[in-house]
Amino acid sequence: MRSFFRRAVHRTFLRFGFRLVRTLPFERSIRRWELDHSDFYMIQVGAHNGVTSDPIQRFVAEGDWTGVLVEPQQKYFQILQTIYCDRPKLHPLHAAIGPSNESIRLYKVRDDAVGVPYWASQLASTKREVIAGHADRIPGLDELIVAEDVPCRTLESIVREFGLPRLDLLVSDTEGYDFEVIKQVDQLPHRPQFIHFESLHLTPSDFQLCLAFLHARGYKTHDIQPGETFAELRALA
């Protein structure tokens, strides 16, 4: 019976040119928030090229969000500029997030590396050991890692510069630096309603400290999939 009704509902929507798709819980939370707010503000830290393995790419493509896409790798920052050149509410920013508005040392796989997996370009971190930890999957990786100093910004300075009245969503994918990014929510005028972050490269102890940090500030957390965590702000008891 359930199968019959499911097919009937799908056929009805298809008749009008729509398709029903099951969404993950974190996506439903964001969609519900969008319905209750005329504007949506976000910062994505480690935006890369805006497409590859990007958890919010569909939201950004379909919606009318205002936000800042922070990417420290010059090559992928330029791609972001090209992709979103017709979206005046989206602002690519060539920078990393750090403790000050100066510079920070970034380790990454060199741009001209050949014979490496497509995801190697996403390996950029302030922690060299995180990049080197993929040596079992990338032969000769140690010789492909390069370091460069990149501009550094704080979350608070970005919110202030771009005039964001609040943060509805903070996304962080920084290969092991994510807890340091999340700690900076304490310096913001208002904490983000949602935080989506890569927990894969956090040490077990840092991951537990990060969860405790979020829970103490009124967030409910859950795993999206192994290595990705979502936090939603709830009222403190």
C-alpha positions in Angstrom: 0.0 0.0 0.0 2.8 2.4 0.9 4.5 1.7 -2.4 1.3 2.4 -4.3 0.8 5.8 -2.6 4.4 6.7 -3.1 4.2 6.0 -6.8 1.0 7.9 -7.1 2.5 11.0 -5.4 5.6 10.9 -7.6 3.5 10.6 -10.7 1.4 13.6 -9.7 4.4 15.8 -9.2 6.1 14.6 -12.4 2.9 15.6 -14.3 3.6 19.2 -13.3 7.3 19.0 -14.1 8.6 18.4 -10.6 10.5 15.5 -9.0 10.4 14.5 -5.4 13.9 13.7 -3.9 14.6 12.5 -0.4 16.8 15.0 1.4 19.1 14.5 4.4 18.0 15.9 7.8 20.5 18.8 7.6 19.2 19.8 4.2 15.6 19.8 5.6 16.7 22.0 8.5 18.2 24.6 6.2 15.2 24.5 3.8 12.8 25.1 6.7 14.9 28.0 7.9 14.9 29.5 4.4 11.1 29.4 4.3 10.9 31.5 7.4 13.6 34.1 6.4 13.5 36.3 3.4 17.3 36.5 3.3 19.9 33.9 4.0 23.5 34.7 5.0 26.5 32.3 4.9 30.2 32.0 5.0 31.9 29.0 3.4 35.5 28.4 4.6 37.5 26.2 2.1 35.1 26.7 -0.8 37.6 25.2 -3.3 36.0 25.4 -6.8 32.4 25.6 -5.6 31.5 22.3 -7.1 33.7 19.3 -6.2 32.4 17.5 -3.1 30.7 20.8 -2.1 27.9 20.1 0.5 26.0 23.3 -0.3 26.5 23.6 -4.0 22.9 22.9 -4.8 21.6 25.4 -2.2 23.8 28.1 -3.6 23.0 27.3 -7.2 19.2 27.2 -6.6 18.8 29.9 -4.0 19.4 33.6 -3.7 21.9 33.5 -0.8 24.2 36.3 0.3 27.6 35.1 1.4 31.3 35.0 1.3 33.2 32.0 -0.3 36.6 31.9 1.4 39.3 30.0 -0.6 43.1 30.2 0.1 44.3 28.6 -3.2 44.6 31.2 -5.9 43.8 28.8 -8.7 40.4 27.8 -7.2 39.6 31.3 -5.9 39.8 32.4 -9.6 37.4 29.6 -10.6 35.0 30.8 -7.9 35.2 34.3 -9.3 34.3 32.9 -12.8 31.5 30.7 -11.6 29.8 33.4 -9.6 30.6 36.4 -11.7 26.8 36.9 -12.3 25.8 36.5 -8.6 26.5 39.9 -7.0 25.4 38.6 -3.6 28.1 36.0 -3.5 31.6 37.2 -2.8 34.7 35.0 -3.4 37.5 35.9 -1.0 41.1 34.8 -1.5 42.1 34.0 2.1 42.3 31.5 4.8 40.7 31.8 8.2 43.1 32.3 11.1 43.7 34.1 14.3 44.6 37.5 12.7 44.2 39.5 9.5 47.8 38.9 8.4 49.0 35.7 6.7 49.2 32.0 7.5 51.3 29.1 6.1 49.3 26.7 3.9 50.4 23.3 2.8 49.0 21.8 -0.4 49.6 19.4 -3.3 51.4 21.4 -6.0 49.1 22.6 -8.9 51.2 21.0 -11.6 51.2 17.5 -10.0 50.3 14.8 -12.5 48.9 11.3 -12.0 47.2 12.2 -8.7 43.5 11.7 -7.8 41.0 14.4 -8.7 40.5 15.1 -5.0 44.2 15.9 -4.4 43.6 19.5 -5.2 41.3 19.7 -2.1 44.2 18.8 0.2 45.1 22.2 1.5 45.7 22.7 5.2 47.7 24.6 7.8 48.8 21.2 9.1 51.3 19.5 6.9 50.8 16.2 8.6 47.2 16.1 7.5 48.3 16.3 3.8 51.1 13.9 4.3 48.6 11.4 5.9 47.3 10.6 2.4 50.6 9.1 1.3 49.1 5.6 1.2 46.8 6.8 -1.6 49.1 9.2 -3.5 52.5 7.7 -4.4 55.4 10.1 -3.9 53.2 12.6 -2.0 55.9 13.9 0.2 57.7 15.4 -2.8 54.4 17.0 -4.1 53.6 19.0 -1.0 54.5 22.7 -1.2 54.0 25.5 1.3 53.0 29.1 0.7 51.9 32.0 2.8 48.4 33.1 2.1 46.3 36.1 3.3 44.5 35.4 6.6 41.2 36.8 7.9 39.1 36.3 11.0 35.5 35.4 10.8 34.6 38.6 12.6 36.4 40.8 10.2 34.7 39.1 7.2 31.2 39.6 8.8 32.0 43.3 9.4 33.6 44.0 6.0 30.7 42.4 4.0 28.0 43.8 6.2 26.4 40.5 7.1 23.6 41.2 9.6 23.9 37.6 10.9 25.2 34.2 9.9 22.6 31.6 9.1 25.2 29.1 8.0 28.9 28.6 8.6 30.5 25.9 6.4 34.1 24.8 7.2 36.2 22.3 5.2 39.8 23.0 6.2 41.5 19.6 6.5 42.0 19.5 10.2 41.7 23.2 11.1 38.0 23.2 11.5 37.8 23.4 15.3 40.0 26.6 15.2 37.5 28.1 12.7 34.5 27.1 14.8 36.0 28.6 18.0 35.8 32.0 16.3 32.0 32.1 16.5 32.5 33.5 20.0 33.8 36.7 18.4 30.7 37.2 16.2 27.8 39.5 17.1 25.5 36.5 16.8 26.3 32.8 16.6 25.4 31.0 13.3 22.1 29.1 13.3 23.8 26.2 11.5 27.4 24.9 11.3 28.5 22.3 8.8 32.0 21.1 9.2 34.5 18.4 8.2 35.4 16.4 11.2 37.3 13.7 9.3 40.8 15.2 10.0 40.2 16.3 13.5 42.0 14.1 16.1 39.6 12.1 18.3 40.4 14.4 21.2 39.9 17.6 19.2 36.6 16.2 17.8 35.3 15.6 21.3 36.4 19.1 22.4 34.7 20.6 19.4 31.4 18.8 20.2 31.7 19.9 23.8 32.3 23.5 22.7 29.2 23.4 20.5 27.0 21.7 23.0 28.0 24.3 25.7 26.8 27.0 23.3 23.4 25.5 22.7 24.0 23.5 19.5 22.6 20.1 18.8 25.0 18.0 16.7 24.7 14.9 14.5 26.8 13.1 11.9 25.8 13.6 8.3 28.1 10.8 7.1 31.5 9.6 8.4 33.7 12.7 8.6 31.0 15.3 8.3 29.1 16.9 11.2 26.2 19.3 11.4 25.3 21.6 14.3 22.0 23.4 14.8 21.5 26.1 17.4 18.9 25.4 20.0 17.8 27.4 23.0 19.9 26.7 26.1 17.9 24.8 28.8 
